[in-house]
Amino acid sequence: MNFGQFINLLKGDMSLIGPRPYLPREKEDMGEYYEDIIACKPALGGVWQARGRSNVGFENRCRLDRFYNKHKGLWFDFKILIWTAVSVFQSKGAR
């Protein structure tokens, strides 16, 4: 996390958990997933980081972000935080 993301988190422009921001050029590639993904506030971490990080392809990332949008809630966010910590400590999917 960089300082700008920390400020955006404090201002409420970003969430702690949810889809990571996509680049504007990726909008067309998001296809059917676009509406579900943009329905969520951009976040610092999400399902795709917790479940594979660099090993997850773009379409699977979109699927996981849509899954998050349809199942978001406090308990699911807590589980994602735990999964993320485990992935980071085990260096899963890190490049």
TAMOPE-V937602 format. One record per pair of residues at least 24 apart in sequence whose ideal C-beta (glycine too) atoms are under 10 Angstrom apart, sorted by the first residue. I is the first residue (numbers start at 1). GAP is how many residues later the second one is. Records with the same first field share a line. If there is no record, write none. Layout:
I: GAP, GAP
This chain:
1: 43, 44
5: 37, 38, 39
6: 38
8: 33, 34, 35, 36
9: 34, 35
12: 29
13: 28, 29
14: 27, 28, 29, 30
15: 25, 26, 27, 28, 29, 30, 31, 57, 62
16: 25, 27, 28, 29, 30, 61, 64, 65
17: 24, 26, 27, 28, 29, 30, 32, 33, 51, 55, 57, 59, 60, 61, 62, 63, 64, 67
18: 24, 25, 26, 27, 28, 29, 47, 50, 51, 54, 59, 62
19: 24, 26, 27, 28, 29, 42, 43, 45, 46, 47, 49, 50, 53
20: 24, 25, 26, 27, 28, 29, 41, 45
22: 36, 39, 40, 43
26: 32, 35, 36
29: 29, 30, 33
30: 28, 29, 31, 32, 35, 36
31: 28, 31
32: 30, 31, 34
33: 25, 26, 28, 29, 30, 31, 32, 33, 34, 36
34: 28, 32
35: 31, 34
36: 26, 27, 29, 30, 31, 32, 33, 34
37: 24, 25, 27, 28, 29, 31, 32
38: 27, 31
39: 26, 27, 30, 31, 33
40: 25, 26, 28, 29, 32
43: 25, 34, 37
44: 40
45: 32, 35, 36, 38, 39, 40, 42, 43
46: 26, 31, 34, 38
47: 24, 25, 29, 32, 33, 36, 37
48: 32, 45
49: 31, 34, 35, 38, 39, 43, 44
50: 29, 30, 31, 32, 33, 34, 35, 36, 37, 38, 42, 43
51: 29, 32, 33, 36, 41, 42
52: 35, 40, 41
53: 31, 34, 35, 38, 39, 40, 41, 42
54: 38, 39, 40, 41
55: 37, 38, 39, 40
56: 37
